[in-house]
């Protein structure tokens, strides 16, 4: 068996050990990006190397899992995996998320403490070299806030299916006591609680740094049964949620190469133009946040549609022009 094939067998064994329900052949094929026949051969190799593999009936499918986990030898992380964990923690701490950074740093310590000393000593020089050679570039922008105590209360309410109560304060508005059914949290340029109104069921977002006196309340409050947090987050260009629009942008030939490599939106499609430019299409809400982003493209991007995005861009340009005039006065 070639080395790369051996690595794939170990990878599949880890996935089977990490799944409480086990994996079907279709899931193995999808997760490892391979055909069904190849997945079958890898499954058979795992069964041969790990006799504790169980076959679980799940009509109309069958699942395979490895209960009890794998040995420390089979689970030893690589230097690349450890450095990515370190960088993720550093990025969170640099962006103003000490609570989430501490959670990853704690996980890193647990992993290292569980490793054999010989393995850790072997990886140490590579880890030290990679730490010196790689860093996080901190970009200008709002500092998201994810207070550890607030996140703990939200997670407790989500897991228990209980209402979440808090006081919400917005600039220019009177602080209000809210009680919602929490659906989850979106982390980004700012961090938001996504929750359903307990009476209307309407999905709303609340900035975490504007929430206080947060606690799980008595009772039962679950998200709408058909709610999907990932699908909800994908509707917007950024965080702001409003009316969904068909967005059409024309990128000039000068910016076309960068535009083709850019991830605009999960629903995006790209259409090459005869002049070497490219047309970008996607469906999204959050026109104001999209307008902010388009500032960075300068004259390389022309807004074709919708009109609401043009109006948002025009409003932002006029506001910037007024601010510039005040500085020159």
FENWOWO-V454909 format. One record per residue. N is the residue number from 1. SS is DSSP state (hx for helix, st for strand, lp for the rest). OMEGA is omega in radians with two decimals (* if undefined). Layout:
{{N SS OMEGA} {N SS OMEGA}}
//
This chain:
{{1 lp -3.13} {2 lp -3.10} {3 hx -3.11} {4 hx 3.09} {5 hx 3.10} {6 hx 3.12} {7 hx 3.13} {8 hx 3.11} {9 hx 3.12} {10 hx 3.12} {11 hx 3.12} {12 hx 3.11} {13 hx 3.11} {14 hx 3.13} {15 hx 3.12} {16 hx 3.11} {17 hx -3.11} {18 hx -3.10} {19 lp 3.13} {20 lp -3.11} {21 lp -3.04} {22 lp -3.09} {23 st 2.99} {24 lp 3.08} {25 hx 3.12} {26 hx 3.12} {27 hx 3.07} {28 hx -3.13} {29 hx -3.10} {30 hx -3.07} {31 hx -3.11} {32 hx 3.08} {33 lp -3.12} {34 lp 3.12} {35 lp -3.10} {36 hx -3.12} {37 hx 3.10} {38 hx 3.10} {39 hx 3.11} {40 hx -3.14} {41 hx 3.10} {42 hx 3.10} {43 hx 3.13} {44 hx 3.11} {45 hx 3.10} {46 hx -3.14} {47 hx 3.14} {48 hx -3.09} {49 hx -3.11} {50 lp -3.08} {51 lp 3.14} {52 lp 3.10} {53 st -3.12} {54 st 2.99} {55 st -3.07} {56 st 3.11} {57 st 3.12} {58 st -3.02} {59 lp 0.07} {60 lp -3.06} {61 st 2.95} {62 st 3.12} {63 st 3.10} {64 st -3.14} {65 st 3.07} {66 st -3.11} {67 lp 3.12} {68 lp 3.09} {69 lp 3.13} {70 lp -3.11} {71 lp 3.13} {72 hx 3.13} {73 hx -3.10} {74 hx -3.06} {75 hx -3.10} {76 lp 3.13} {77 lp 3.09} {78 lp 3.10} {79 hx 3.13} {80 hx 3.13} {81 hx -3.13} {82 hx -3.11} {83 hx 3.09} {84 hx 3.08} {85 hx 3.10} {86 hx -3.12} {87 hx 3.11} {88 hx 3.10} {89 hx 3.12} {90 hx -3.14} {91 hx 3.12} {92 hx -3.13} {93 hx 3.13} {94 hx -3.12} {95 lp 3.08} {96 lp 3.14} {97 lp -3.06} {98 hx -3.13} {99 hx 3.13} {100 hx 3.09} {101 hx -3.14} {102 hx 3.12} {103 hx 3.11} {104 hx 3.11} {105 hx 3.07} {106 hx 3.09} {107 hx 3.12} {108 hx 3.13} {109 hx 3.13} {110 hx 3.12} {111 hx -3.12} {112 hx -3.14} {113 hx 3.13} {114 hx -3.11} {115 lp 3.03} {116 lp -3.10} {117 hx 3.14} {118 hx 3.12} {119 hx -3.13} {120 hx 3.12} {121 hx 3.13} {122 hx -3.10} {123 hx -3.00} {124 hx -3.14} {125 hx 3.12} {126 hx 3.14} {127 hx -3.13} {128 hx -3.14} {129 hx -3.13} {130 hx 3.10} {131 hx 3.12} {132 hx -3.01} {133 hx -3.08} {134 lp 3.11} {135 lp -3.12} {136 lp 3.06} {137 lp -3.12} {138 lp -3.11} {139 lp 3.10} {140 lp 3.14} {141 lp -3.14} {142 lp 3.09} {143 lp -3.13} {144 lp 3.13} {145 lp 3.08} {146 lp -3.13} {147 lp -3.06} {148 hx -3.14} {149 hx 3.11} {150 hx 3.12} {151 hx 3.14} {152 hx 3.13} {153 hx 3.13} {154 hx -3.13} {155 hx 3.11} {156 hx 3.13} {157 hx 3.13} {158 hx -3.10} {159 hx -3.11} {160 hx -3.09} {161 lp -3.09} {162 lp 3.08} {163 st 3.08} {164 st 3.12} {165 st 3.12} {166 st 3.02} {167 st -3.10} {168 st -3.11} {169 lp 3.08} {170 lp 3.12} {171 lp 3.10} {172 lp -3.14} {173 lp 3.13} {174 lp 3.13} {175 lp -3.10} {176 st 3.02} {177 st -3.12} {178 st 3.03} {179 st -2.99} {180 st 2.99} {181 st -3.06} {182 st 3.11} {183 st -3.14} {184 st -3.10} {185 st 3.03} {186 st 3.11} {187 lp -3.14} {188 lp 3.10} {189 lp 2.92} {190 lp -3.08} {191 lp -3.02} {192 st 2.89} {193 st 3.03} {194 st -3.04} {195 st 3.12} {196 st 3.03} {197 st -3.01} {198 lp 3.13} {199 lp -3.06} {200 lp -3.07} {201 lp -3.11} {202 lp -3.12} {203 st -3.12} {204 st 3.07} {205 st -3.12} {206 st 3.10} {207 st -3.07} {208 hx -3.10} {209 hx 3.08} {210 hx -3.13} {211 st 3.08} {212 st -3.12} {213 st -3.06} {214 st 3.06} {215 st 3.07} {216 st -3.10} {217 lp 3.09} {218 lp 3.12} {219 lp -3.12} {220 lp 3.12} {221 lp -3.11} {222 lp 3.06} {223 lp 3.04} {224 lp -3.04} {225 lp -3.11} {226 lp -3.08} {227 lp 3.10} {228 lp -3.06} {229 hx -3.13} {230 hx 3.11} {231 hx 3.12} {232 hx -3.13} {233 hx -3.09} {234 hx -3.13} {235 hx -3.02} {236 st 3.05} {237 lp 3.10} {238 lp 3.14} {239 lp -3.03} {240 lp -3.13} {241 lp 3.02} {242 lp -3.09} {243 lp 3.13} {244 lp -3.08} {245 st 2.96} {246 st -3.08} {247 st 3.08} {248 st -3.13} {249 st 3.08} {250 st -3.12} {251 st -3.11} {252 lp 3.10} {253 hx -3.13} {254 hx -3.10} {255 hx -3.03} {256 hx -3.10} {257 hx 3.12} {258 hx -3.13} {259 hx 3.14} {260 hx -3.13} {261 lp -3.06} {262 lp 3.04} {263 lp -3.10} {264 lp -3.03} {265 lp 3.13} {266 lp -3.10} {267 lp -2.98} {268 lp 2.93} {269 st -3.10} {270 st -3.12} {271 st 3.13} {272 st -3.12} {273 lp -3.13} {274 lp -3.10} {275 lp -3.13} {276 lp 3.08} {277 lp -3.14} {278 st 3.06} {279 st -3.14} {280 st 3.13} {281 st 2.99} {282 st 3.10} {283 st -3.07} {284 st 2.93} {285 st 3.13} {286 lp -3.07} {287 hx -3.12} {288 hx 3.14} {289 hx 3.07} {290 hx 3.10} {291 hx 3.10} {292 hx -3.12} {293 hx -3.09} {294 hx 3.04} {295 hx -3.05} {296 hx -3.12} {297 hx 3.11} {298 hx -3.09} {299 hx -3.09} {300 hx -3.09} {301 st 3.04} {302 st 3.11} {303 st 3.07} {304 st -3.14} {305 st 0.10} {306 lp 3.13} {307 hx -3.11} {308 hx 3.07} {309 hx 3.08} {310 hx 3.14} {311 hx 3.12} {312 hx 3.12} {313 hx 3.13} {314 hx 3.14} {315 hx 3.13} {316 hx 3.11} {317 hx 3.14} {318 hx 3.10} {319 hx 3.12} {320 hx 3.12} {321 hx 3.11} {322 hx 3.11} {323 hx 3.12} {324 hx 3.12} {325 hx -3.14} {326 hx -3.13} {327 hx -3.11} {328 hx -3.09} {329 lp *}}
//
